[in-house]
Amino acid sequence: MELPKSFGAERNIALSDLTSFRVGGPACVVLHPRSYDAIADIVSTARRYSVPLALLGKGTNVLASDRGYDGWIIRFDTPLHDPVYRGTNVTVCCGMSMTVLARETVRKGLMSMECLCGIPGTVGGACAMNAGAYGSEIKQILKRIRILKDGTDEWVDVKDGDLGYRKSAFSFPDAIALEAEFALKEDDGTAMETLLRCVEKRKEKQPLDVPSAGSTFKRPEGHYAGALIEQCGLKGFSIGGAQVSPKHAGFIVNANGATEADISALIEHVQRVVKEQTGVTLEPEVKRI
Ligand SMILES: Cc1cc2nc3c(=O)[nH]c(=O)nc-3n(C[C@H](O)[C@H](O)[C@H](O)COP(=O)(O)OP(=O)(O)OC[C@H]3O[C@@H](n4cnc5c(N)ncnc54)[C@H](O)[C@@H]3O)c2cc1C
């Protein structure tokens, strides 16, 4: 099918190039829409022709299949415009990098996003996942969000988003987050110091030099996934090229040319052992494509 220029189509792209885990087979068509209208057109065209559709931001919380994806993938990882500041509020395109935004807000004399610096995805991915770190989460600062849902493009109040631990109603396929408005505060003089401390903590604790999708599992009520995995003797355990990070047991990493099958087998193994030894069920945080 000949696709409009505004869809920004590329063909036969390896999903391993689009995801931070660096795994995944070929995607038939990857679309880089150049406007919000183009995103809406892609969704309606895919629906009309019954083409399977997936959505990626920066692919930092996704495990992609070795078989690839036989449909269209929207890659919404580039901002369509600059952020707009009004007092202590900022409205941004959801294709913007969360880390770039967090740094920019601090430079502008604002605070509340500093702990989110270092989350490697987009603002859209962060809203979809209700991302959080070091005591801060998107839910605390998101005011309203512009979403595309059932063919309608509208701004909705964050209260209607059912934001919970690593989940929201603004997540694909329920919705596509287009723009987000955040209510921040004036910097009390501590924002840059906090930002640098959070970034430093990440470098110290997380295996940032090896491909991963961050924490593989959600934090189980009353526990830390990494601590449970370590307690079960699984730190450093490998299947194929996939490994439980020797630096942080909460991260499964692609240590040596892992496939999705290796990572999936390791996820299942960790879940089984942790359940047997501690009785706790670990639920994956990473999404599948
Ligand atoms: C080294 C590392 C550290 C990390 N640290 C953290 C952390 O501290 N805290 C944390 O919460 N996460 C963390 N993550 C996970 C990940 O970065 C976040 O979940 C991030 O918010 C995902 O954004 P993304 O753009 O990469 O989304 P993707 O991984 O591309 O997508 C994730 C999900 O969101 C959906 N989605 C993406 N964009 C949109 C949109 N615009 N509208 C609707 N749905 C959308 C996708 O369809 C998919 O289901 C980390 C990951 C890595 C690799």
The ligand as a MOL file (V3000), in Angstrom:
LIG
                    3D

  0  0  0     0  0            999 V3000
M  V30 BEGIN CTAB
M  V30 COUNTS 53 58 0 0 0
M  V30 BEGIN ATOM
M  V30 1 C 17.9040 1.8770 32.1760 0
M  V30 2 C 16.4100 2.0870 32.3810 0
M  V30 3 C 15.9720 2.7100 33.5280 0
M  V30 4 C 14.6080 2.9050 33.7410 0
M  V30 5 N 14.1960 3.5360 34.8690 0
M  V30 6 C 12.8890 3.7330 35.1020 0
M  V30 7 C 12.4310 4.3880 36.2870 0
M  V30 8 O 13.2050 4.8440 37.1180 0
M  V30 9 N 11.0850 4.5230 36.4700 0
M  V30 10 C 10.1780 4.0520 35.5780 0
M  V30 11 O 8.9750 4.2190 35.7950 0
M  V30 12 N 10.5810 3.4300 34.4330 0
M  V30 13 C 11.8920 3.2540 34.1830 0
M  V30 14 N 12.3020 2.6170 33.0350 0
M  V30 15 C 11.3000 2.0760 32.0980 0
M  V30 16 C 10.9040 3.0510 30.9540 0
M  V30 17 O 11.9610 3.9490 30.6590 0
M  V30 18 C 9.6590 3.8440 31.3190 0
M  V30 19 O 8.5490 2.9980 31.5210 0
M  V30 20 C 9.3160 4.8780 30.2190 0
M  V30 21 O 8.3590 5.7640 30.7310 0
M  V30 22 C 8.8180 4.2330 28.9310 0
M  V30 23 O 8.7820 5.2380 27.9240 0
M  V30 24 P 8.9910 4.8620 26.3870 0
M  V30 25 O 8.7980 6.0910 25.5870 0
M  V30 26 O 10.2840 4.1700 26.1920 0
M  V30 27 O 7.7920 3.8630 26.1650 0
M  V30 28 P 7.8150 2.4790 25.3610 0
M  V30 29 O 8.7280 1.5350 26.0540 0
M  V30 30 O 8.0540 2.7390 23.9270 0
M  V30 31 O 6.3190 1.9930 25.5820 0
M  V30 32 C 5.8810 1.5180 26.8350 0
M  V30 33 C 4.3630 1.3550 26.7870 0
M  V30 34 O 3.7640 2.6430 26.7220 0
M  V30 35 C 2.9640 2.7650 25.5360 0
M  V30 36 N 3.1560 4.1240 25.0210 0
M  V30 37 C 4.3350 4.7150 24.6460 0
M  V30 38 N 4.0940 5.9770 24.2370 0
M  V30 39 C 2.7520 6.1790 24.3610 0
M  V30 40 C 1.8800 7.2800 24.0760 0
M  V30 41 N 2.3230 8.4290 23.5680 0
M  V30 42 N 0.5490 7.1130 24.2970 0
M  V30 43 C 0.0440 5.9390 24.8010 0
M  V30 44 N 0.8250 4.8610 25.0770 0
M  V30 45 C 2.1630 4.9830 24.8670 0
M  V30 46 C 3.4920 1.7050 24.5730 0
M  V30 47 O 2.5110 1.2980 23.6400 0
M  V30 48 C 3.8900 0.6010 25.5470 0
M  V30 49 O 2.7590 -0.1730 25.9230 0
M  V30 50 C 13.6680 2.4260 32.7870 0
M  V30 51 C 14.1270 1.8000 31.6180 0
M  V30 52 C 15.4840 1.6300 31.4070 0
M  V30 53 C 15.9560 0.9780 30.1460 0
M  V30 END ATOM
M  V30 BEGIN BOND
M  V30 1 1 1 2
M  V30 2 1 2 3
M  V30 3 2 2 52
M  V30 4 2 3 4
M  V30 5 1 4 5
M  V30 6 1 4 50
M  V30 7 2 5 6
M  V30 8 1 6 7
M  V30 9 1 6 13
M  V30 10 2 7 8
M  V30 11 1 7 9
M  V30 12 1 9 10
M  V30 13 2 10 11
M  V30 14 1 10 12
M  V30 15 2 12 13
M  V30 16 1 13 14
M  V30 17 1 14 15
M  V30 18 1 14 50
M  V30 19 1 15 16
M  V30 20 1 16 17
M  V30 21 1 16 18
M  V30 22 1 18 19
M  V30 23 1 18 20
M  V30 24 1 20 21
M  V30 25 1 20 22
M  V30 26 1 22 23
M  V30 27 1 23 24
M  V30 28 2 24 25
M  V30 29 1 24 26
M  V30 30 1 24 27
M  V30 31 1 27 28
M  V30 32 2 28 29
M  V30 33 1 28 30
M  V30 34 1 28 31
M  V30 35 1 31 32
M  V30 36 1 32 33
M  V30 37 1 33 34
M  V30 38 1 33 48
M  V30 39 1 34 35
M  V30 40 1 35 36
M  V30 41 1 35 46
M  V30 42 1 36 37
M  V30 43 1 36 45
M  V30 44 2 37 38
M  V30 45 1 38 39
M  V30 46 1 39 40
M  V30 47 2 39 45
M  V30 48 1 40 41
M  V30 49 2 40 42
M  V30 50 1 42 43
M  V30 51 2 43 44
M  V30 52 1 44 45
M  V30 53 1 46 47
M  V30 54 1 46 48
M  V30 55 1 48 49
M  V30 56 2 50 51
M  V30 57 1 51 52
M  V30 58 1 52 53
M  V30 END BOND
M  V30 END CTAB
M  END
